[in-house]
Amino acid sequence: LWAHNKLKVAPAIQPRALSITQGRAVGLAHYLLGGIATTWSFFLARIIAVS
C-alpha cells in the first residue's frame, strides 16, 4: 500500500469497510450464486456424461 501511494498507482476509489447489513447481504448473494452455479454445473456434467 505504501509503494502504491508513493508511485502514484493507487486507485482513485479506496476500499471501504462494509456495514454488518451490507456484509450479510454480500454473503447471502455469494452463497446463493455459488449454490446456483454449483447445481447447474452438476446437472450439466450429468447430462453430458449420460448422453
TASUL-V641368 format. One record per pair of residues at least 24 apart in sequence whose C-alpha atoms are under 10 Angstrom apart, sorted by the first residue. I is the first residue (numbers start at 1). GAP is how many residues later the second one is. D is the distance in whole Angstrom. If there is no record, write none. Layout:
# TASUL-V641368
I:GAP:D, I:GAP:D
This chain:
# TASUL-V641368
none
